Amino acid sequence: MTETGPPPAADVTMGAGTGPAGGGTAGDAAGDADEARAIAERARSCQGVAGLSGGPFGTVATYLPGKRLMGVSVNDRAVEIAIVATTDRPLPETADEVRRAVSELAGDRRVNVRIDDVVEGS
Amino acid sequence: MTTGTATGTAAVPAQRPAPQPPPELRGRTQVAGRVVSKIACCAAAEVPEVREVHLGNLPWTRSSSAEVRGDQAAVRLTVSLAYPSPLRAVAARLREHVIDRVATQTGLNVTRLDVTVTDLGGEPP
């Protein structure tokens, strides 16, 4: 899989306002991996984001075949992103921008942003 | 839909689903303690009477740290101040400045800020 296009539309349409189905239909692994990669790409390109972080003890990660994608973890009810931010901008603004950037990929799911560390902003 | 009003039954329109909040408000923002600690130390160093802020990367040294619970933060700072300087007044100014800085940078309320002065010396500011 080399193309990192938008994820298949099958797993972004969820009924608004209703909780996720109890069964939790896991999308196919390839779709999940692409989605996580696309979300990581978007988050990295935001202003005020120096990079992605593994979260506390490397808990925020997606396991891809043969490697780990640190900093993004996706399931069917929430998207977790852990970032290293720069200090040249208030952190809530940075977090909101990350949320806005990945919102169309996340669909109706909540996007939780965790700021793990800061580095001097340029 | 019937338009008869004499029947005594009223048709209740279906409720609209609640509007979704804008995308940037869907989800939590968590700030790690070390982030607050770093910002507080940088802010403390900006006060002119503060000669040094002890970050304390080594576990057995006196250090500065921060703990975040929800939208509140508790911060401990260990500093050395210039001599002579009015300690209480400087501590009050330090507290005000650090709380202000942390609030604008992280959006967290500092509900507790302990200042430990471990050292005095150097030339007055």
gemmi code that builds the backbone of each chain (N, CA, C; Angstrom):
import gemmi

chains = {
    "A": [
        ("MET", (0.847, -1.194, 0.000), (0.000, 0.000, 0.000), (0.879, 1.238, 0.000)),
        ("THR", (0.896, 1.979, -1.087), (1.730, 3.173, -1.097), (0.893, 4.437, -1.096)),
        ("GLU", (-0.328, 4.353, -1.602), (-1.125, 5.580, -1.667), (-1.714, 5.883, -0.290)),
        ("THR", (-1.623, 7.172, 0.097), (-2.206, 7.572, 1.378), (-3.380, 8.485, 1.079)),
        ("GLY", (-4.359, 7.932, 0.469), (-5.549, 8.702, 0.130), (-6.459, 8.784, 1.346)),
        ("PRO", (-7.610, 9.396, 1.191), (-8.562, 9.417, 2.302), (-9.036, 8.001, 2.604)),
        ("PRO", (-9.375, 7.749, 3.853), (-9.798, 6.393, 4.204), (-11.119, 6.060, 3.516)),
        ("PRO", (-11.406, 4.791, 3.362), (-12.689, 4.423, 2.740), (-13.845, 5.011, 3.527)),
        ("ALA", (-14.838, 5.467, 2.779), (-15.935, 6.195, 3.420), (-16.766, 5.313, 4.334)),
        ("ALA", (-16.518, 4.012, 4.297), (-17.361, 3.098, 5.064), (-17.272, 3.352, 6.559)),
        ("ASP", (-16.099, 3.754, 7.050), (-15.977, 3.857, 8.497), (-15.920, 5.293, 8.997)),
        ("VAL", (-16.409, 6.245, 8.193), (-16.513, 7.597, 8.745), (-17.958, 8.048, 8.875)),
        ("THR", (-18.896, 7.286, 8.389), (-20.291, 7.678, 8.559), (-20.856, 6.922, 9.748)),
        ("MET", (-21.037, 7.667, 10.824), (-21.670, 7.076, 11.996), (-22.883, 7.917, 12.329)),
        ("GLY", (-23.902, 7.318, 12.880), (-25.099, 8.059, 13.223), (-24.752, 9.159, 14.216)),
        ("ALA", (-25.139, 10.397, 13.915), (-24.826, 11.487, 14.827), (-25.648, 11.350, 16.097)),
        ("GLY", (-25.031, 11.635, 17.216), (-25.778, 11.667, 18.467), (-25.962, 10.313, 19.117)),
        ("THR", (-25.857, 9.266, 18.370), (-26.015, 7.952, 18.988), (-24.648, 7.395, 19.330)),
        ("GLY", (-24.573, 6.603, 20.348), (-23.304, 6.002, 20.738), (-22.876, 4.995, 19.687)),
        ("PRO", (-21.607, 4.627, 19.738), (-21.149, 3.627, 18.774), (-21.813, 2.283, 19.047)),
        ("ALA", (-21.920, 1.497, 18.024), (-22.546, 0.191, 18.187), (-21.742, -0.642, 19.175)),
        ("GLY", (-22.433, -1.389, 19.983), (-21.745, -2.150, 21.019), (-20.730, -3.132, 20.454)),
        ("GLY", (-21.013, -3.661, 19.289), (-20.123, -4.641, 18.699), (-18.762, -4.048, 18.362)),
        ("GLY", (-18.749, -2.813, 17.893), (-17.496, -2.186, 17.512), (-16.919, -2.856, 16.293)),
        ("THR", (-17.414, -2.462, 15.130), (-16.937, -3.110, 13.921), (-15.562, -2.566, 13.590)),
        ("ALA", (-14.560, -3.406, 13.742), (-13.210, -2.970, 13.431), (-13.043, -2.937, 11.920)),
        ("GLY", (-12.546, -1.803, 11.400), (-12.289, -1.712, 9.981), (-11.147, -2.651, 9.632)),
        ("ASP", (-10.939, -2.883, 8.339), (-9.831, -3.760, 7.983), (-8.520, -3.061, 8.299)),
        ("ALA", (-7.503, -3.832, 8.620), (-6.243, -3.290, 9.142), (-5.604, -2.303, 8.181)),
        ("ALA", (-5.698, -2.574, 6.895), (-5.059, -1.696, 5.926), (-5.690, -0.314, 5.955)),
        ("GLY", (-7.028, -0.274, 6.038), (-7.731, 0.999, 6.099), (-7.327, 1.788, 7.330)),
        ("ASP", (-7.236, 1.099, 8.477), (-6.839, 1.749, 9.719), (-5.448, 2.342, 9.617)),
        ("ALA", (-4.525, 1.578, 9.031), (-3.145, 2.040, 8.927), (-3.068, 3.294, 8.066)),
        ("ASP", (-3.773, 3.278, 6.947), (-3.778, 4.452, 6.071), (-4.350, 5.660, 6.783)),
        ("GLU", (-5.423, 5.418, 7.513), (-6.089, 6.510, 8.214), (-5.149, 7.112, 9.252)),
        ("ALA", (-4.495, 6.262, 10.031), (-3.583, 6.747, 11.057), (-2.443, 7.530, 10.421)),
        ("ARG", (-1.936, 7.027, 9.303), (-0.834, 7.717, 8.625), (-1.275, 9.083, 8.130)),
        ("ALA", (-2.481, 9.139, 7.560), (-2.984, 10.418, 7.044), (-3.186, 11.411, 8.182)),
        ("ILE", (-3.707, 10.928, 9.309), (-3.928, 11.810, 10.458), (-2.592, 12.333, 10.977)),
        ("ALA", (-1.591, 11.455, 11.055), (-0.268, 11.879, 11.522), (0.304, 12.959, 10.616)),
        ("GLU", (0.124, 12.750, 9.310), (0.621, 13.698, 8.308), (-0.005, 15.080, 8.526)),
        ("ARG", (-1.319, 15.098, 8.695), (-2.039, 16.363, 8.896), (-1.599, 17.050, 10.174)),
        ("ALA", (-1.473, 16.260, 11.252), (-1.125, 16.848, 12.548), (0.263, 17.461, 12.504)),
        ("ARG", (1.194, 16.774, 11.831), (2.569, 17.274, 11.773), (2.657, 18.595, 11.050)),
        ("SER", (1.762, 18.817, 10.085), (1.897, 20.019, 9.270), (1.254, 21.244, 9.914)),
        ("CYS", (0.674, 21.092, 11.111), (0.038, 22.239, 11.755), (1.072, 23.201, 12.313)),
        ("GLN", (0.670, 24.478, 12.354), (1.554, 25.473, 12.947), (1.613, 25.252, 14.455)),
        ("GLY", (2.808, 25.301, 15.018), (2.943, 25.113, 16.453), (3.202, 23.667, 16.845)),
        ("VAL", (3.236, 22.767, 15.877), (3.530, 21.371, 16.175), (4.955, 21.066, 15.738)),
        ("ALA", (5.798, 20.682, 16.702), (7.185, 20.364, 16.370), (7.318, 18.913, 15.932)),
        ("GLY", (6.415, 18.081, 16.372), (6.477, 16.679, 15.981), (5.467, 15.875, 16.768)),
        ("LEU", (5.424, 14.586, 16.502), (4.536, 13.708, 17.242), (5.331, 13.046, 18.355)),
        ("SER", (4.612, 12.609, 19.376), (5.285, 12.017, 20.520), (4.626, 10.688, 20.824)),
        ("GLY", (5.345, 9.846, 21.522), (4.780, 8.527, 21.795), (3.750, 8.519, 22.902)),
        ("GLY", (3.546, 9.668, 23.554), (2.635, 9.672, 24.688), (3.333, 9.077, 25.894)),
        ("PRO", (2.641, 9.027, 27.034), (3.283, 8.491, 28.230), (3.664, 7.023, 28.023)),
        ("PHE", (4.921, 6.715, 28.170), (5.439, 5.343, 28.003), (5.143, 4.763, 26.626)),
        ("GLY", (5.022, 5.632, 25.641), (4.789, 5.133, 24.292), (3.440, 4.470, 24.112)),
        ("THR", (2.446, 4.938, 24.870), (1.148, 4.275, 24.807), (0.303, 4.730, 23.627)),
        ("VAL", (0.604, 5.921, 23.087), (-0.170, 6.390, 21.944), (0.579, 5.981, 20.684)),
        ("ALA", (0.156, 4.908, 20.074), (0.851, 4.422, 18.891), (-0.069, 3.514, 18.093)),
        ("THR", (0.207, 3.410, 16.814), (-0.535, 2.504, 15.955), (0.457, 1.471, 15.443)),
        ("TYR", (0.108, 0.221, 15.550), (1.009, -0.830, 15.094), (0.733, -1.122, 13.635)),
        ("LEU", (1.724, -0.827, 12.820), (1.594, -1.099, 11.395), (2.448, -2.325, 11.114)),
        ("PRO", (2.201, -2.963, 9.997), (3.033, -4.127, 9.695), (4.512, -3.741, 9.677)),
        ("GLY", (5.273, -4.313, 10.621), (6.706, -4.101, 10.617), (7.194, -2.848, 11.311)),
        ("LYS", (6.285, -1.919, 11.719), (6.780, -0.763, 12.463), (5.663, -0.153, 13.293)),
        ("ARG", (6.036, 0.816, 14.126), (5.035, 1.502, 14.934), (4.965, 2.947, 14.513)),
        ("LEU", (3.759, 3.453, 14.413), (3.566, 4.871, 14.136), (3.289, 5.545, 15.474)),
        ("MET", (4.266, 6.307, 15.960), (4.123, 6.913, 17.273), (3.258, 8.162, 17.191)),
        ("GLY", (2.432, 8.351, 18.184), (1.739, 9.624, 18.320), (0.297, 9.641, 17.857)),
        ("VAL", (-0.147, 8.619, 17.156), (-1.545, 8.585, 16.723), (-2.119, 7.224, 17.067)),
        ("SER", (-3.296, 7.232, 17.686), (-3.957, 5.976, 17.950), (-5.435, 6.157, 17.616)),
        ("VAL", (-5.948, 5.263, 16.807), (-7.289, 5.424, 16.256), (-8.136, 4.227, 16.644)),
        ("ASN", (-9.326, 4.467, 17.168), (-10.291, 3.376, 17.242), (-11.638, 3.904, 16.771)),
        ("ASP", (-12.697, 3.144, 16.951), (-13.948, 3.564, 16.311), (-14.709, 4.619, 17.106)),
        ("ARG", (-14.235, 5.003, 18.281), (-14.949, 6.091, 18.950), (-14.109, 7.319, 19.251)),
        ("ALA", (-12.784, 7.220, 19.181), (-11.956, 8.403, 19.427), (-10.632, 8.316, 18.682)),
        ("VAL", (-10.059, 9.483, 18.444), (-8.738, 9.583, 17.840), (-7.844, 10.243, 18.879)),
        ("GLU", (-6.729, 9.595, 19.217), (-5.793, 10.160, 20.189), (-4.543, 10.617, 19.451)),
        ("ILE", (-4.141, 11.859, 19.708), (-2.931, 12.378, 19.086), (-2.042, 12.938, 20.182)),
        ("ALA", (-0.782, 12.540, 20.220), (0.161, 13.080, 21.202), (1.229, 13.870, 20.458)),
        ("ILE", (1.416, 15.131, 20.842), (2.331, 15.979, 20.089), (3.382, 16.616, 20.982)),
        ("VAL", (4.450, 17.057, 20.336), (5.423, 17.953, 20.953), (5.166, 19.313, 20.325)),
        ("ALA", (4.854, 20.314, 21.165), (4.472, 21.622, 20.649), (5.628, 22.603, 20.761)),
        ("THR", (5.485, 23.721, 20.065), (6.473, 24.787, 20.230), (5.897, 25.846, 21.166)),
        ("THR", (6.807, 26.611, 21.796), (6.353, 27.561, 22.827), (5.945, 28.912, 22.252)),
        ("ASP", (6.019, 29.074, 20.944), (5.743, 30.407, 20.397), (4.256, 30.684, 20.220)),
        ("ARG", (3.435, 29.795, 20.727), (2.004, 29.947, 20.506), (1.275, 29.300, 21.681)),
        ("PRO", (0.177, 29.897, 22.170), (-0.548, 29.247, 23.273), (-0.977, 27.833, 22.894)),
        ("LEU", (-0.780, 26.905, 23.814), (-1.017, 25.491, 23.509), (-2.462, 25.171, 23.136)),
        ("PRO", (-3.476, 25.786, 23.790), (-4.851, 25.469, 23.363), (-5.109, 25.806, 21.906)),
        ("GLU", (-4.495, 26.894, 21.422), (-4.666, 27.257, 20.007), (-4.080, 26.189, 19.107)),
        ("THR", (-2.905, 25.706, 19.473), (-2.268, 24.651, 18.687), (-3.148, 23.403, 18.664)),
        ("ALA", (-3.670, 23.041, 19.843), (-4.507, 21.845, 19.925), (-5.767, 22.000, 19.080)),
        ("ASP", (-6.370, 23.183, 19.112), (-7.574, 23.414, 18.309), (-7.261, 23.327, 16.820)),
        ("GLU", (-6.082, 23.833, 16.440), (-5.738, 23.761, 15.027), (-5.550, 22.318, 14.579)),
        ("VAL", (-4.922, 21.524, 15.440), (-4.744, 20.104, 15.105), (-6.110, 19.446, 14.929)),
        ("ARG", (-7.034, 19.764, 15.845), (-8.380, 19.180, 15.745), (-9.063, 19.568, 14.455)),
        ("ARG", (-8.924, 20.848, 14.095), (-9.565, 21.315, 12.868), (-8.944, 20.613, 11.657)),
        ("ALA", (-7.619, 20.433, 11.708), (-6.926, 19.852, 10.552), (-7.345, 18.405, 10.314)),
        ("VAL", (-7.567, 17.654, 11.401), (-7.879, 16.237, 11.208), (-9.382, 15.962, 11.270)),
        ("SER", (-10.193, 17.027, 11.394), (-11.627, 16.800, 11.652), (-12.295, 16.014, 10.530)),
        ("GLU", (-11.937, 16.286, 9.282), (-12.642, 15.583, 8.213), (-12.233, 14.112, 8.138)),
        ("LEU", (-11.024, 13.818, 8.603), (-10.611, 12.414, 8.654), (-11.253, 11.706, 9.840)),
        ("ALA", (-11.509, 12.480, 10.901), (-12.039, 11.864, 12.122), (-13.545, 11.670, 12.066)),
        ("GLY", (-14.221, 12.400, 11.207), (-15.672, 12.268, 11.137), (-16.310, 12.730, 12.432)),
        ("ASP", (-17.172, 11.917, 12.996), (-17.892, 12.297, 14.209), (-17.142, 11.964, 15.484)),
        ("ARG", (-15.992, 11.341, 15.366), (-15.296, 10.912, 16.576), (-14.654, 12.099, 17.289)),
        ("ARG", (-14.461, 11.919, 18.600), (-13.764, 12.945, 19.365), (-12.278, 12.850, 19.051)),
        ("VAL", (-11.626, 14.006, 19.014), (-10.183, 14.028, 18.782), (-9.532, 14.550, 20.056)),
        ("ASN", (-8.825, 13.683, 20.778), (-8.155, 14.088, 22.007), (-6.699, 14.377, 21.714)),
        ("VAL", (-6.287, 15.601, 22.051), (-4.908, 16.009, 21.783), (-4.172, 16.072, 23.103)),
        ("ARG", (-3.010, 15.427, 23.153), (-2.202, 15.432, 24.362), (-0.887, 16.112, 24.058)),
        ("ILE", (-0.567, 17.147, 24.837), (0.693, 17.847, 24.623), (1.696, 17.295, 25.614)),
        ("ASP", (2.660, 16.548, 25.116), (3.582, 15.818, 25.973), (4.812, 16.608, 26.323)),
        ("ASP", (5.207, 17.491, 25.426), (6.446, 18.208, 25.662), (6.420, 19.478, 24.821)),
        ("VAL", (7.270, 20.417, 25.208), (7.403, 21.630, 24.405), (8.873, 21.830, 24.068)),
        ("VAL", (9.120, 22.453, 22.931), (10.474, 22.856, 22.576), (10.417, 24.341, 22.232)),
        ("GLU", (11.578, 24.985, 22.299), (11.644, 26.410, 21.978), (11.111, 26.646, 20.580)),
        ("GLY", (10.157, 27.563, 20.466), (9.606, 27.862, 19.147), (10.581, 28.713, 18.351)),
        ("SER", (10.561, 28.533, 17.056), (11.446, 29.326, 16.211), (10.715, 30.578, 15.743)),
    ],
    "B": [
        ("MET", (-49.911, 13.611, 7.634), (-50.299, 14.676, 8.534), (-51.730, 15.065, 8.321)),
        ("THR", (-52.528, 15.003, 9.367), (-53.916, 15.434, 9.250), (-54.030, 16.847, 9.763)),
        ("THR", (-54.943, 17.604, 9.139), (-55.103, 18.992, 9.573), (-56.338, 19.146, 10.443)),
        ("GLY", (-56.959, 18.022, 10.788), (-58.152, 18.088, 11.632), (-57.781, 18.521, 13.044)),
        ("THR", (-58.488, 19.523, 13.591), (-58.171, 19.982, 14.947), (-59.227, 19.524, 15.928)),
        ("ALA", (-60.296, 18.966, 15.425), (-61.384, 18.586, 16.324), (-61.144, 17.235, 16.980)),
        ("THR", (-60.146, 16.490, 16.509), (-59.938, 15.136, 17.023), (-59.299, 15.135, 18.401)),
        ("GLY", (-58.610, 16.201, 18.762), (-58.001, 16.255, 20.088), (-56.616, 15.654, 20.128)),
        ("THR", (-56.131, 15.142, 19.028), (-54.757, 14.634, 19.031), (-53.874, 15.621, 18.285)),
        ("ALA", (-52.756, 15.905, 18.849), (-51.837, 16.842, 18.209), (-50.605, 16.088, 17.737)),
        ("ALA", (-50.164, 16.412, 16.546), (-48.939, 15.771, 16.041), (-47.737, 16.566, 16.527)),
        ("VAL", (-46.853, 15.876, 17.232), (-45.660, 16.551, 17.731), (-44.572, 16.438, 16.679)),
        ("PRO", (-43.994, 17.552, 16.273), (-42.942, 17.437, 15.253), (-41.733, 16.704, 15.821)),
        ("ALA", (-41.069, 15.994, 14.955), (-39.887, 15.245, 15.397), (-38.808, 16.215, 15.866)),
        ("GLN", (-38.117, 15.835, 16.922), (-37.073, 16.713, 17.441), (-35.871, 16.713, 16.516)),
        ("ARG", (-35.305, 17.887, 16.357), (-34.087, 17.967, 15.559), (-32.917, 17.467, 16.405)),
        ("PRO", (-31.990, 16.782, 15.791), (-30.814, 16.380, 16.587), (-30.054, 17.621, 17.028)),
        ("ALA", (-29.407, 17.531, 18.203), (-28.647, 18.671, 18.706), (-27.532, 19.011, 17.717)),
        ("PRO", (-27.289, 20.316, 17.489), (-26.237, 20.664, 16.536), (-24.872, 20.236, 17.062)),
        ("GLN", (-24.015, 19.801, 16.168), (-22.666, 19.383, 16.554), (-21.841, 20.622, 16.882)),
        ("PRO", (-21.009, 20.559, 17.915), (-20.101, 21.670, 18.145), (-19.064, 21.731, 17.024)),
        ("PRO", (-18.419, 22.905, 16.837), (-17.410, 22.976, 15.768), (-16.282, 21.981, 16.028)),
        ("PRO", (-15.607, 21.541, 14.951), (-14.654, 20.429, 15.087), (-13.543, 20.670, 16.104)),
        ("GLU", (-13.133, 21.960, 16.284), (-12.008, 22.162, 17.194), (-12.407, 21.996, 18.652)),
        ("LEU", (-13.712, 21.873, 18.920), (-14.144, 21.710, 20.306), (-14.518, 20.274, 20.629)),
        ("ARG", (-14.381, 19.379, 19.659), (-14.766, 17.985, 19.912), (-13.574, 17.207, 20.411)),
        ("GLY", (-13.483, 17.065, 21.702), (-12.375, 16.298, 22.269), (-11.664, 17.089, 23.352)),
        ("ARG", (-10.783, 16.395, 24.058), (-10.051, 16.971, 25.186), (-8.681, 17.454, 24.734)),
        ("THR", (-8.166, 18.444, 25.453), (-6.752, 18.794, 25.311), (-6.104, 18.505, 26.644)),
        ("GLN", (-5.097, 17.661, 26.635), (-4.375, 17.360, 27.869), (-2.988, 17.953, 27.777)),
        ("VAL", (-2.538, 18.549, 28.862), (-1.186, 19.102, 28.893), (-0.402, 18.335, 29.950)),
        ("ALA", (0.747, 17.825, 29.572), (1.549, 17.035, 30.510), (2.205, 17.941, 31.549)),
        ("GLY", (2.482, 17.376, 32.716), (3.086, 18.138, 33.804), (4.429, 18.736, 33.432)),
        ("ARG", (5.224, 17.997, 32.676), (6.551, 18.517, 32.340), (6.453, 19.762, 31.474)),
        ("VAL", (5.383, 19.859, 30.692), (5.188, 21.046, 29.861), (4.947, 22.263, 30.753)),
        ("VAL", (4.057, 22.103, 31.737), (3.762, 23.196, 32.663), (5.019, 23.564, 33.435)),
        ("SER", (5.771, 22.563, 33.849), (6.991, 22.796, 34.607), (7.996, 23.604, 33.786)),
        ("LYS", (8.161, 23.253, 32.536), (9.098, 23.989, 31.680), (8.671, 25.435, 31.510)),
        ("ILE", (7.383, 25.649, 31.248), (6.891, 27.008, 31.028), (7.027, 27.830, 32.304)),
        ("ALA", (6.725, 27.218, 33.460), (6.831, 27.927, 34.736), (8.277, 28.314, 35.013)),
        ("CYS", (9.217, 27.443, 34.704), (10.633, 27.751, 34.939), (11.104, 28.885, 34.041)),
        ("CYS", (10.682, 28.874, 32.777), (11.055, 29.968, 31.868), (10.476, 31.284, 32.364)),
        ("ALA", (9.219, 31.240, 32.841), (8.576, 32.458, 33.329), (9.280, 32.969, 34.575)),
        ("ALA", (9.672, 32.064, 35.466), (10.341, 32.474, 36.704), (11.675, 33.141, 36.389)),
        ("ALA", (12.372, 32.633, 35.398), (13.676, 33.201, 35.047), (13.558, 34.615, 34.490)),
        ("GLU", (12.353, 34.995, 34.078), (12.160, 36.343, 33.530), (12.069, 37.406, 34.615)),
        ("VAL", (11.860, 36.977, 35.881), (11.795, 37.956, 36.978), (13.218, 38.408, 37.283)),
        ("PRO", (13.477, 39.743, 37.323), (14.866, 40.205, 37.404), (15.642, 39.722, 38.632)),
        ("GLU", (14.983, 39.580, 39.789), (15.733, 39.180, 40.987), (16.073, 37.685, 41.008)),
        ("VAL", (15.485, 36.915, 40.116), (15.756, 35.471, 40.111), (17.068, 35.215, 39.385)),
        ("ARG", (18.045, 34.661, 40.105), (19.344, 34.403, 39.486), (19.351, 33.060, 38.786)),
        ("GLU", (18.654, 32.118, 39.355), (18.692, 30.779, 38.768), (17.436, 30.011, 39.165)),
        ("VAL", (16.907, 29.233, 38.243), (15.794, 28.336, 38.561), (16.347, 26.920, 38.518)),
        ("HIS", (16.139, 26.183, 39.594), (16.690, 24.825, 39.626), (15.701, 23.861, 38.998)),
        ("LEU", (16.085, 23.339, 37.842), (15.192, 22.412, 37.149), (15.202, 21.059, 37.844)),
        ("GLY", (16.344, 20.672, 38.357), (16.422, 19.424, 39.114), (16.112, 18.214, 38.269)),
        ("ASN", (16.968, 17.962, 37.296), (16.754, 16.772, 36.472), (17.202, 15.521, 37.217)),
        ("LEU", (18.017, 15.739, 38.258), (18.499, 14.592, 39.019), (17.582, 14.360, 40.204)),
        ("PRO", (17.232, 13.144, 40.486), (16.198, 12.855, 41.481), (16.568, 13.275, 42.901)),
        ("TRP", (17.865, 13.337, 43.238), (18.196, 13.650, 44.625), (18.400, 15.148, 44.850)),
        ("THR", (18.278, 15.956, 43.804), (18.447, 17.393, 43.987), (17.092, 18.046, 44.197)),
        ("ARG", (17.134, 19.235, 44.816), (15.901, 20.019, 44.916), (15.495, 20.450, 43.515)),
        ("SER", (14.220, 20.351, 43.234), (13.859, 20.563, 41.833), (12.549, 21.312, 41.704)),
        ("SER", (12.206, 21.588, 40.477), (10.940, 22.235, 40.162), (10.081, 21.218, 39.418)),
        ("SER", (8.790, 21.235, 39.717), (7.926, 20.263, 39.047), (6.511, 20.805, 38.976)),
        ("ALA", (5.661, 20.119, 38.245), (4.261, 20.537, 38.142), (3.391, 19.300, 37.976)),
        ("GLU", (2.185, 19.401, 38.529), (1.223, 18.316, 38.397), (-0.068, 18.884, 37.838)),
        ("VAL", (-0.635, 18.202, 36.876), (-1.870, 18.687, 36.260), (-3.011, 17.767, 36.628)),
        ("ARG", (-4.110, 18.361, 37.114), (-5.342, 17.610, 37.365), (-6.480, 18.358, 36.676)),
        ("GLY", (-6.997, 17.795, 35.642), (-8.073, 18.470, 34.935), (-7.578, 19.783, 34.365)),
        ("ASP", (-8.239, 20.880, 34.745), (-7.774, 22.174, 34.219), (-7.025, 22.967, 35.283)),
        ("GLN", (-6.532, 22.267, 36.294), (-5.778, 22.932, 37.342), (-4.368, 22.371, 37.417)),
        ("ALA", (-3.450, 23.225, 37.829), (-2.070, 22.782, 37.942), (-1.500, 23.207, 39.285)),
        ("ALA", (-0.659, 22.362, 39.854), (0.084, 22.705, 41.066), (1.557, 22.703, 40.696)),
        ("VAL", (2.248, 23.790, 41.033), (3.625, 23.962, 40.588), (4.538, 24.144, 41.788)),
        ("ARG", (5.724, 23.526, 41.764), (6.755, 23.753, 42.780), (7.986, 24.296, 42.092)),
        ("LEU", (8.467, 25.439, 42.575), (9.655, 26.032, 41.979), (10.741, 26.151, 43.031)),
        ("THR", (11.963, 25.871, 42.655), (13.111, 26.052, 43.530), (14.034, 27.059, 42.866)),
        ("VAL", (14.280, 28.182, 43.547), (15.012, 29.268, 42.907), (16.114, 29.795, 43.812)),
        ("SER", (17.092, 30.444, 43.213), (18.004, 31.244, 44.016), (17.832, 32.701, 43.603)),
        ("LEU", (17.837, 33.586, 44.615), (17.527, 34.997, 44.384), (18.759, 35.857, 44.609)),
        ("ALA", (18.688, 37.047, 44.053), (19.773, 38.003, 44.248), (19.725, 38.547, 45.669)),
        ("TYR", (20.915, 38.903, 46.209), (20.971, 39.511, 47.533), (21.476, 40.932, 47.359)),
        ("PRO", (20.923, 41.940, 47.994), (19.741, 41.866, 48.837), (18.487, 42.098, 48.004)),
        ("SER", (17.439, 41.380, 48.318), (16.150, 41.672, 47.694), (15.047, 41.307, 48.670)),
        ("PRO", (13.955, 42.052, 48.654), (12.857, 41.766, 49.588), (12.192, 40.439, 49.215)),
        ("LEU", (12.465, 39.396, 49.972), (12.068, 38.050, 49.562), (10.573, 37.889, 49.370)),
        ("ARG", (9.809, 38.400, 50.335), (8.348, 38.196, 50.233), (7.789, 38.925, 49.012)),
        ("ALA", (8.267, 40.124, 48.802), (7.761, 40.893, 47.662), (8.162, 40.223, 46.354)),
        ("VAL", (9.392, 39.737, 46.306), (9.848, 39.070, 45.087), (9.046, 37.786, 44.855)),
        ("ALA", (8.817, 37.037, 45.937), (8.045, 35.793, 45.801), (6.636, 36.080, 45.297)),
        ("ALA", (6.053, 37.177, 45.802), (4.698, 37.536, 45.362), (4.695, 37.904, 43.880)),
        ("ARG", (5.718, 38.658, 43.464), (5.793, 39.060, 42.058), (6.042, 37.842, 41.162)),
        ("LEU", (6.893, 36.962, 41.655), (7.194, 35.732, 40.927), (5.923, 34.906, 40.728)),
        ("ARG", (5.169, 34.784, 41.815), (3.943, 33.992, 41.762), (2.981, 34.565, 40.722)),
        ("GLU", (2.808, 35.874, 40.789), (1.876, 36.534, 39.881), (2.303, 36.315, 38.421)),
        ("HIS", (3.598, 36.504, 38.179), (4.103, 36.399, 36.809), (3.971, 34.972, 36.270)),
        ("VAL", (4.346, 34.003, 37.106), (4.308, 32.607, 36.650), (2.871, 32.165, 36.400)),
        ("ILE", (1.966, 32.514, 37.311), (0.564, 32.125, 37.144), (-0.001, 32.709, 35.862)),
        ("ASP", (0.339, 33.973, 35.621), (-0.129, 34.663, 34.427), (0.394, 33.972, 33.160)),
        ("ARG", (1.698, 33.685, 33.158), (2.317, 33.056, 31.999), (1.739, 31.672, 31.711)),
        ("VAL", (1.625, 30.866, 32.763), (1.101, 29.504, 32.574), (-0.334, 29.567, 32.059)),
        ("ALA", (-1.124, 30.521, 32.572), (-2.516, 30.635, 32.127), (-2.593, 30.996, 30.650)),
        ("THR", (-1.783, 31.960, 30.202), (-1.885, 32.341, 28.791), (-1.324, 31.255, 27.878)),
        ("GLN", (-0.278, 30.566, 28.337), (0.359, 29.580, 27.468), (-0.391, 28.256, 27.397)),
        ("THR", (-0.940, 27.830, 28.531), (-1.541, 26.492, 28.552), (-3.036, 26.496, 28.808)),
        ("GLY", (-3.587, 27.638, 29.246), (-5.004, 27.671, 29.573), (-5.349, 26.999, 30.890)),
        ("LEU", (-4.345, 26.671, 31.695), (-4.599, 26.015, 32.980), (-4.547, 27.039, 34.107)),
        ("ASN", (-5.347, 26.790, 35.155), (-5.276, 27.631, 36.346), (-4.264, 27.035, 37.304)),
        ("VAL", (-3.326, 27.853, 37.735), (-2.395, 27.380, 38.751), (-3.046, 27.638, 40.099)),
        ("THR", (-3.455, 26.574, 40.768), (-4.158, 26.745, 42.038), (-3.190, 26.749, 43.208)),
        ("ARG", (-1.960, 26.304, 42.960), (-0.975, 26.271, 44.030), (0.402, 26.447, 43.431)),
        ("LEU", (1.157, 27.362, 44.013), (2.512, 27.597, 43.518), (3.429, 27.751, 44.707)),
        ("ASP", (4.217, 26.730, 44.985), (5.150, 26.779, 46.112), (6.504, 27.269, 45.615)),
        ("VAL", (7.020, 28.273, 46.305), (8.337, 28.790, 45.948), (9.298, 28.441, 47.071)),
        ("THR", (10.381, 27.768, 46.749), (11.427, 27.489, 47.727), (12.662, 28.283, 47.333)),
        ("VAL", (13.129, 29.123, 48.252), (14.344, 29.883, 47.982), (15.490, 29.119, 48.615)),
        ("THR", (16.412, 28.637, 47.810), (17.493, 27.804, 48.351), (18.797, 28.555, 48.462)),
        ("ASP", (18.866, 29.725, 47.879), (20.168, 30.359, 47.793), (19.985, 31.850, 47.590)),
        ("LEU", (20.932, 32.630, 48.149), (20.951, 34.070, 47.925), (22.366, 34.433, 47.528)),
        ("GLY", (22.486, 35.472, 46.758), (23.848, 35.871, 46.444), (23.930, 36.610, 45.138)),
        ("GLY", (25.144, 36.861, 44.739), (25.345, 37.583, 43.501), (25.149, 39.061, 43.710)),
        ("GLU", (25.137, 39.781, 42.627), (24.994, 41.231, 42.730), (23.520, 41.593, 42.617)),
        ("PRO", (23.107, 42.704, 43.260), (21.695, 43.090, 43.175), (21.322, 43.426, 41.732)),
        ("PRO", (20.086, 43.212, 41.372), (19.635, 43.465, 39.995), (19.722, 44.945, 39.646)),
    ],
}
model = gemmi.Model(1)
for chain_id, residues in chains.items():
    chain = gemmi.Chain(chain_id)
    for i, (resn, *xyz) in enumerate(residues, 1):
        res = gemmi.Residue()
        res.name, res.seqid = resn, gemmi.SeqId(i, " ")
        for name, pos in zip(("N", "CA", "C"), xyz):
            atom = gemmi.Atom()
            atom.name, atom.element = name, gemmi.Element(name[0])
            atom.pos, atom.b_iso = gemmi.Position(*pos), 0.0
            res.add_atom(atom)
        chain.add_residue(res)
    model.add_chain(chain)
structure = gemmi.Structure()
structure.add_model(model)
structure.setup_entities()
